[in-house]
Amino acid sequence: MDNWDEIRTAYHVARLGTVSGAAEVLGVHHATVIRHIDALEGRLGVKLFQRHARGYTATEAGTDLLRVAQATEDQFNQLVGRIKGQGADVSGDLVVTSLASLSHSIAPMLVAFQRLYPGVKVRYLTGDRLFRLEYGEAHVAIRAGTVPDQPDNVVQSLASSRIGAYASRAYVDEYGLPEGPQDYADHRFIGPDNQNSRAPFYVWLRENVPEEAITFRCTDSHAADAALLSGAGIGFMDAVEAARHPGLVEVHPPRDEWAGPLWLVTHVDLHRTSKVQALVAFIKKHVSEEWC
């Protein structure tokens, strides 16, 4: 049969014995129930019910239909239960993406989340490429800069990065610290290989430090951090990460002009799933307690 609505109506009439009872369960008018029964009997060419004053009683054909419909209804309910169970389970693949520069902070956070939910398999994707949530490339994205405006995304403000300028103790022992902008030409700075970088602190670097003083350039934040810790010069680092390295000396404290807003982004189709909700809540709680 290609009309499940009529079969389902007949099933409830056979189960309850009355048109009014079936109409109430189905949320339809009793005339709709009668129309479905008449149409189904007409299509099958048999009587499914005996009509009498007390209601409807299934004929032998109606009883056969009842058994098939009952099995179908049970199987459908079991399927719904399995689907809901999967949605409520915090397990399986969980794909998170962010800039590589945030990995020092995000990776430990994901490890802590996985300890709470050992059934989760984390895939942490970093890089400058914008992973497309609408194509299922990631469940959760942590993005920096202007507010993401891709359609069908749920965007929440997460935090504001706190970026300072630092140097290693070995560098300071050799070169000292600049007392002001007039000393920048006498120092060595770490900058980006991409001289058009839009990172606020690198924009400041281009505008305030002579180009010849930028003596070590890197393509990514991991290399820049390694160069900074190795004494290549004065470089930039998130204050949370810098605090993990007691050998670093603060050259300039974090400045508002170097900061960038961070956004927690999910796709509307996955936003309400249990594992995404669990991770979003965990990240927000962790950031509020550890970063702010």
Solvent accessible surface area in square Angstrom, and as a share of the most:
residue,aa,sasa,rsa
1,M,117,0.52
2,D,137,0.71
3,N,50,0.26
4,W,99,0.35
5,D,88,0.46
6,E,11,0.05
7,I,19,0.10
8,R,90,0.33
9,T,3,0.02
10,A,1,0.00
11,Y,9,0.04
12,H,10,0.05
13,V,0,0.00
14,A,22,0.17
15,R,115,0.42
16,L,69,0.34
17,G,19,0.19
18,T,47,0.28
19,V,19,0.11
20,S,78,0.50
21,G,19,0.18
22,A,0,0.00
23,A,9,0.07
24,E,146,0.65
25,V,79,0.45
26,L,33,0.16
27,G,67,0.65
28,V,61,0.35
29,H,113,0.50
30,H,93,0.42
31,A,45,0.35
32,T,26,0.15
33,V,0,0.00
34,I,66,0.33
35,R,140,0.51
36,H,40,0.18
37,I,0,0.00
38,D,74,0.38
39,A,39,0.30
40,L,0,0.00
41,E,12,0.06
42,G,61,0.58
43,R,125,0.45
44,L,73,0.36
45,G,64,0.61
46,V,69,0.40
47,K,131,0.56
48,L,2,0.01
49,F,5,0.02
50,Q,112,0.50
51,R,94,0.34
52,H,72,0.32
53,A,113,0.87
54,R,202,0.74
55,G,13,0.12
56,Y,35,0.13
57,T,66,0.38
58,A,28,0.22
59,T,29,0.17
60,E,149,0.67
61,A,36,0.28
62,G,2,0.02
63,T,50,0.29
64,D,65,0.34
65,L,28,0.14
66,L,46,0.23
67,R,147,0.54
68,V,98,0.56
69,A,0,0.00
70,Q,69,0.31
71,A,49,0.38
72,T,53,0.31
73,E,28,0.12
74,D,57,0.29
75,Q,120,0.53
76,F,118,0.49
77,N,84,0.43
78,Q,108,0.48
79,L,77,0.38
80,V,47,0.27
81,G,42,0.41
82,R,136,0.50
83,I,100,0.51
84,K,141,0.60
85,G,41,0.39
86,Q,132,0.59
87,G,36,0.35
88,A,69,0.54
89,D,77,0.40
90,V,28,0.16
91,S,35,0.23
92,G,31,0.30
93,D,75,0.39
94,L,0,0.00
95,V,10,0.06
96,V,0,0.00
97,T,7,0.04
98,S,6,0.04
99,L,63,0.31
100,A,18,0.14
101,S,57,0.37
102,L,18,0.09
103,S,14,0.09
104,H,62,0.27
105,S,11,0.07
106,I,1,0.00
107,A,39,0.30
108,P,68,0.43
109,M,1,0.00
110,L,6,0.03
111,V,70,0.40
112,A,32,0.25
113,F,0,0.00
114,Q,62,0.28
115,R,184,0.67
116,L,112,0.56
117,Y,73,0.28
118,P,113,0.71
119,G,41,0.39
120,V,1,0.01
121,K,137,0.58
122,V,42,0.24
123,R,127,0.46
124,Y,56,0.21
125,L,39,0.19
126,T,56,0.33
127,G,25,0.24
128,D,132,0.69
129,R,137,0.50
130,L,83,0.41
131,F,24,0.10
132,R,93,0.34
133,L,5,0.02
134,E,56,0.25
135,Y,154,0.58
136,G,56,0.53
137,E,56,0.25
138,A,2,0.02
139,H,30,0.14
140,V,0,0.00
141,A,0,0.00
142,I,1,0.00
143,R,26,0.10
144,A,46,0.35
145,G,30,0.29
146,T,126,0.73
147,V,83,0.48
148,P,17,0.11
149,D,124,0.64
150,Q,45,0.20
151,P,101,0.64
152,D,93,0.48
153,N,25,0.13
154,V,42,0.24
155,V,48,0.28
156,Q,43,0.19
157,S,85,0.55
158,L,20,0.10
159,A,20,0.15
160,S,65,0.42
161,S,17,0.11
162,R,121,0.44
163,I,16,0.08
164,G,0,0.00
165,A,2,0.01
166,Y,14,0.05
167,A,0,0.00
168,S,9,0.06
169,R,129,0.47
170,A,69,0.53
171,Y,2,0.01
172,V,18,0.10
173,D,105,0.54
174,E,128,0.57
175,Y,86,0.33
176,G,29,0.27
177,L,82,0.41
178,P,14,0.09
179,E,161,0.72
180,G,10,0.09
181,P,93,0.59
182,Q,133,0.59
183,D,35,0.18
184,Y,3,0.01
185,A,62,0.48
186,D,110,0.57
187,H,15,0.07
188,R,99,0.36
189,F,4,0.02
190,I,3,0.02
191,G,0,0.00
192,P,13,0.08
193,D,81,0.42
194,N,90,0.46
195,Q,85,0.38
196,N,122,0.62
197,S,17,0.11
198,R,221,0.81
199,A,29,0.22
200,P,53,0.34
201,F,38,0.16
202,Y,31,0.12
203,V,45,0.26
204,W,20,0.07
205,L,1,0.00
206,R,100,0.36
207,E,134,0.60
208,N,63,0.32
209,V,7,0.04
210,P,43,0.27
211,E,111,0.50
212,E,139,0.62
213,A,4,0.03
214,I,15,0.08
215,T,61,0.35
216,F,92,0.38
217,R,71,0.26
218,C,11,0.07
219,T,112,0.65
220,D,67,0.35
221,S,29,0.19
222,H,80,0.36
223,A,42,0.33
224,A,11,0.08
225,D,19,0.10
226,A,57,0.44
227,A,8,0.06
228,L,1,0.01
229,L,73,0.36
230,S,95,0.61
231,G,21,0.20
232,A,22,0.17
233,G,0,0.00
234,I,1,0.01
235,G,1,0.01
236,F,20,0.09
237,M,8,0.04
238,D,32,0.17
239,A,14,0.11
240,V,35,0.20
241,E,13,0.06
242,A,8,0.06
243,A,86,0.66
244,R,115,0.42
245,H,52,0.23
246,P,135,0.85
247,G,45,0.44
248,L,22,0.11
249,V,23,0.13
250,E,90,0.40
251,V,22,0.13
252,H,27,0.12
253,P,76,0.48
254,P,39,0.24
255,R,75,0.28
256,D,140,0.73
257,E,105,0.47
258,W,1,0.00
259,A,28,0.22
260,G,10,0.10
261,P,58,0.36
262,L,3,0.02
263,W,45,0.16
264,L,1,0.00
265,V,0,0.00
266,T,1,0.00
267,H,17,0.07
268,V,78,0.45
269,D,111,0.57
270,L,56,0.28
271,H,19,0.09
272,R,190,0.69
273,T,42,0.25
274,S,35,0.22
275,K,40,0.17
276,V,0,0.00
277,Q,58,0.26
278,A,22,0.17
279,L,0,0.00
280,V,8,0.05
281,A,62,0.48
282,F,39,0.16
283,I,0,0.00
284,K,84,0.36
285,K,126,0.53
286,H,49,0.22
287,V,2,0.01
288,S,69,0.45
289,E,105,0.47
290,E,106,0.48
291,W,35,0.12
292,C,125,0.75
